[in-house]
Each structure stands twice: as C-alpha cells, then as structure tokens.
C-alpha cells in the first residue's frame, strides 16, 4: 500500500542515459522501479528533475551544478567558468517548483512518470551573461550534455503542475542580495 516517489533525473532522457555513470545509474534505477511494479505490484511515481537551482544548493564538489558554481564564483569576484562551447542549452527549474511538482505527483498519480521542469531553456553563456560579470571558457568535459527541455505538458495536464519561478528574476534577486 506504499507508493515510492523516485527523484529521477533529466540526464536519463533520450540518448543521455549513457553519458556518465550518474545518468546510467539513474536510468537503471528507473528500470528497476518499473520492474518491481511488474513483479511485485510496487506503486511508484518517477519525477524527472531539470537542472535544479535555488536556496541551499551545492557550490563546490563533484555534485555541484552550474548555478551554484556561478553564484560562488560571483561572490568571490571570479570569472564564471563556462564549459566549452557554452552553447549547451538547459532547462533550469527552481527548487520550489520541483517540490511543488513532486508533491502533486505524490498525491495525484500512480505508476507513472512526469517531467518536472520550467519548460524554458537557456544556453550556459546566456546564463553567465545574466550575472553581468566576466566569464571564461574552460575545457569541454566528457559526458557533457548539450540540450535539455522539460516536456512537462503531461504534468500540467494530469497533475495541474505550473512552474512559477523565473531564472532571470532569481539571478537578479541573487545579485541584489549579494550587494
């Protein structure tokens, strides 16, 4: 009678699932959960997150994301490091929208999967420019993903999911609070 709510990753969508050990492991977990449903009747919902940003994000270490890294570099008055070529396009989603979508999925869905994202994407260089500071291109990384966009129409239709946070507004608020 328990339902598993699994935090999937957009890194498993499309051809991305074999880009890195992280994406491959997340993909395998998705498949295991679906098989547990077939084998044992496990109830589940998988929610796929897209480049989460917001309060209390990681700023350093192997699991830190671009927004946390950029914020830390901005605080330290360092150029923002943009992985080449910088034209990688990503869907960035505020943590409060992630939480909202996950709660909706937990209460309104069963044995299904949902993309929880903003439904808008930006290039990494475009984001660096939003900070209004210098940036530097750094070497391309193995496993770098070049495109993501949440196909969240199903989440909107079935769950009533509506992302309400805007990345540019978030960056502007961050810059104001830092000063």
LINHU-V259017 format. One record per residue. N is the residue number from 1. RES is the residue in one small letter. SS is DSSP state (alpha for helix, beta for strand, coil for the rest). PSI is psi in whole degrees, 0 to 359 (none if undefined). OMEGA is omega in whole degrees, 0 to 359 (999 if undefined). Layout:
n: <N/N>
res: <RES/RES>
ss: <SS/SS>
psi: <PSI/PSI>
omega: <OMEGA/OMEGA>
This chain:
n: <1/2/3/4/5/6/7/8/9/10/11/12/13/14/15/16/17/18/19/20/21/22/23/24/25/26/27/28/29/30/31/32/33/34/35/36/37/38/39/40/41/42/43/44/45/46/47/48/49/50/51/52/53/54/55/56/57/58/59/60/61/62/63/64/65/66/67/68/69/70/71/72/73/74/75/76/77/78/79/80/81/82/83/84/85/86/87/88/89/90/91/92/93/94/95/96/97/98/99/100/101/102/103/104/105/106/107/108/109/110/111/112/113/114/115/116/117/118/119/120/121/122/123/124/125/126/127/128/129/130/131/132/133/134/135/136/137/138/139/140/141/142/143/144/145/146/147/148/149/150/151/152/153/154/155/156/157/158/159/160/161/162/163/164/165/166/167/168/169/170/171/172/173/174/175/176/177/178/179>
res: <x/x/x/x/x/x/x/x/x/x/x/x/x/x/x/x/x/x/x/x/x/x/x/x/x/x/x/x/x/x/x/x/x/x/x/x/x/x/x/x/x/x/x/x/x/x/x/x/x/x/x/x/x/x/x/x/x/x/x/x/x/x/x/x/x/x/x/x/x/x/x/x/x/x/x/x/x/x/x/x/x/x/x/x/x/x/x/x/x/x/x/x/x/x/x/x/x/x/x/x/x/x/x/x/x/x/x/x/x/x/x/x/x/x/x/x/x/x/x/x/x/x/x/x/x/x/x/x/x/x/x/x/x/x/x/x/x/x/x/x/x/x/x/x/x/x/x/x/x/x/x/x/x/x/x/x/x/x/x/x/x/x/x/x/x/x/x/x/x/x/x/x/x/x/x/x/x/x/x>
ss: <coil/coil/beta/beta/beta/beta/beta/beta/beta/alpha/alpha/alpha/coil/alpha/alpha/alpha/alpha/alpha/coil/coil/alpha/alpha/alpha/alpha/alpha/alpha/alpha/alpha/alpha/alpha/alpha/alpha/alpha/alpha/alpha/alpha/alpha/alpha/alpha/alpha/coil/coil/beta/beta/beta/beta/beta/beta/beta/coil/coil/beta/beta/coil/coil/coil/coil/coil/coil/coil/coil/coil/coil/coil/coil/alpha/alpha/alpha/alpha/alpha/alpha/alpha/alpha/alpha/alpha/coil/coil/coil/coil/beta/beta/beta/beta/coil/coil/coil/coil/coil/beta/beta/beta/coil/beta/beta/alpha/alpha/alpha/alpha/alpha/alpha/alpha/alpha/alpha/alpha/alpha/alpha/alpha/alpha/coil/coil/coil/beta/beta/beta/beta/beta/coil/coil/coil/coil/beta/beta/beta/alpha/alpha/alpha/alpha/alpha/alpha/alpha/coil/coil/coil/coil/beta/beta/beta/beta/coil/coil/coil/coil/coil/coil/coil/coil/beta/coil/coil/coil/coil/coil/alpha/alpha/alpha/alpha/alpha/alpha/alpha/coil/coil/coil/coil/coil/coil/coil/alpha/alpha/alpha/alpha/alpha/alpha/alpha/alpha/alpha/alpha/alpha/alpha/coil>
psi: <0/147/130/127/113/130/93/183/139/347/350/359/137/223/3/341/344/18/331/163/324/307/323/317/317/319/314/321/319/312/321/317/315/321/323/327/312/316/317/2/20/126/138/163/131/126/125/121/148/108/72/136/162/189/143/26/162/138/342/164/172/340/6/147/170/318/318/318/313/317/317/316/321/314/322/10/40/155/143/132/114/121/131/143/354/349/3/135/130/152/122/132/129/144/326/326/325/312/315/311/322/318/316/316/320/321/334/357/162/132/53/174/143/140/121/99/178/335/9/146/161/150/158/321/319/318/316/319/331/333/342/34/178/150/157/138/136/166/144/145/144/138/7/135/140/348/136/142/123/127/78/17/325/317/323/315/312/318/339/23/131/103/140/0/146/131/315/318/317/313/317/318/320/313/320/317/331/323/none>
omega: <179/176/177/174/185/177/178/181/176/179/180/185/177/183/186/192/181/182/184/175/179/184/179/180/178/178/180/178/177/181/179/179/180/178/176/175/180/185/190/179/178/174/184/165/175/176/182/182/181/171/184/175/177/184/175/177/181/181/179/181/187/181/179/182/187/182/178/179/180/180/179/179/178/179/183/178/178/174/177/183/181/179/180/5/180/180/177/184/184/172/179/186/180/183/179/175/176/180/179/180/180/178/178/180/181/184/189/186/178/177/183/181/182/174/180/182/180/184/177/178/183/173/181/177/178/179/178/180/178/179/176/180/179/173/180/176/178/185/177/180/175/179/180/180/186/181/169/174/180/173/189/180/178/178/178/184/186/186/188/181/177/177/186/182/184/184/181/177/179/181/178/177/178/181/178/182/179/181/999>
